[in-house]
Amino acid sequence: MAGIPFVGIIDPLRYAEAEVVSPKIRRVIARNPSNFTFTGTGTYLVGNATDVAVIDPGPDLPEHRTALLRAIEGQKVRAIVITHCHSDHVGLAAWLREETGAPTVAWKPHGAVGQLDNDDDIKVMQSLAPPPKTEEEKEKEREIARAAGLDPDDLEIRESVDLEFEPDVRVGDGEVAAHGDGWTLIGIHTPGHTSNHMCVAFEEEKALFTGDHIMGWSTTVVSPPDGDMRDYMASVKKLQLRDDKILWPTHGSPVTDPQPFLQAYYEHRLGREAQVLACVAEGVNTVAPMVRQMYAAVIPELHIPAARSVLSHLTQLVQDGRLSVRGGGPARLASTYDLG
């Protein structure tokens, strides 16, 4: 399977500071590092000394609120642009709207969230749960939370979804999401990671803010039913047709050579699909052992989200007739799969 040329950690890493990363882009990183957010969520401010747009205002942390207010002081906020509704991206949207009067701008709300209402599916997830954290690991998380002004016992913000979010302005594919003096942002629909995921193109710098669709440090989780692997693959192909010079993910460092990176990302997913088919052919035909075999080199903490992406591959392969669900019915975590 092709390797992805992942980019390294942001160095130096500064939390709660507005760092200038290009002539018209600043980034403020929230102190919410995790296995899902890498070093934290990056909020981008695009514009100039007089007016800006804020892309993904970030998680609702007191420290991040203060940093954003400091960063936009004296500037007109034209729009609050949201790539998708995971709470580490959209958590401060309502607050920032109240503070600035700027409208929230996105493609559409989040879609249906999958519920594990089947006991057998729940057992699959439980079987993939990582070992309990040590007291040392728990204390490290508490220290990070306290430094960000967050209650150490309330860390769920990292992985939750804002199902109530409704943008003030809905942006069609290829439409202007925001503009100001010398800058223009265009919405690029990229469903897959979530059904409402939207990348944001910065025309003047040939830059693309990719949210969680393309990340420089890791591959992206595609979790059905809202996440869809067929849509995701098509969205990666869509970006390959563009001529962006740089990709700015919400988590981690920028991708400065987009085309080889996007091709490797696409080939990686094709490789995972081939692994799923090979597993079934070998008789490894349920999700939990597939994950343990396919993701043996990945830390156990990521095996549960990996299972969601495997399920997304299985769903597509069943729809295409390349696999079948034993006993019929839709693809589920607890299903047994056969070839053809």
JOFENFEN-V23022 format. One record per backbone hydrogen bond with DSSP energy under -1.0 kcal/mol. CO is the residue of the C=O (numbers start at 1). NH is the residue of the N-H. If there is no record, write none. Layout:
BEGIN
co=(CO;CO)
nh=(NH;NH)
END
This chain:
BEGIN
co=(4;17;19;24;25;25;26;27;28;29;30;34;37;38;41;43;44;45;46;50;51;52;53;54;55;58;59;61;62;63;64;65;66;67;68;72;76;79;80;81;83;85;86;86;87;89;90;92;93;94;95;96;97;103;104;105;106;115;118;119;120;121;122;123;134;135;136;137;138;139;140;141;142;143;144;145;146;148;151;155;156;160;161;169;172;175;178;180;183;184;185;185;186;187;188;192;194;194;197;199;200;201;202;203;206;206;207;208;209;210;211;216;223;228;229;230;231;232;233;234;235;236;239;246;247;248;250;255;257;258;259;260;261;262;263;264;265;266;267;268;269;270;271;272;273;274;275;276;277;278;279;280;283;285;286;287;288;289;290;291;295;299;300;302;303;304;305;306;307;308;309;310;311;312;313;314;315;316;317;317;318;322;324;325;332;336;338)
nh=(6;19;27;47;21;22;45;19;43;16;32;38;40;34;30;28;55;26;53;76;48;78;46;81;44;92;61;65;66;67;68;69;70;71;72;75;52;54;105;56;198;162;89;90;91;58;93;96;97;98;99;100;101;80;169;82;171;117;122;123;124;125;126;127;138;139;140;141;142;143;144;145;146;147;148;150;149;63;154;158;159;87;163;106;175;187;185;182;180;203;177;178;201;174;199;228;192;197;190;188;209;186;207;206;245;246;202;248;200;213;250;7;227;232;233;234;235;236;237;238;239;240;242;208;255;210;42;247;261;262;263;264;265;266;267;268;269;270;271;272;273;274;275;276;277;278;279;280;281;282;284;283;285;337;290;291;292;293;294;295;298;302;303;306;307;308;309;310;311;312;313;314;315;316;317;318;319;320;322;323;321;340;338;328;335;326;324)
END
